[in-house]
């Protein structure tokens, strides 16, 4: 086994001896670090290629065609759909309370 593998196994063994809340904190830190690395690779490696492709497709460097503008539009659309669907649902809390109350009284 390589030296890196032995160090990793030793670190895992030390983590197993720690209390549960420490193990959760370690796992969260490792997962967060891994997620951060993936995000940075996406931003600095994959995103520029996508930007170049979009710019070439649109035959211009319009900010409306940037990946961030696209992401903003998609998030905005999702937000509008969510809030719109929640606005359509009108709940009469008094009726709901009375219904639950009568059901609870019927159970007795």
Long-range contacts (C-beta under 8 A, 24 or more apart in sequence): none
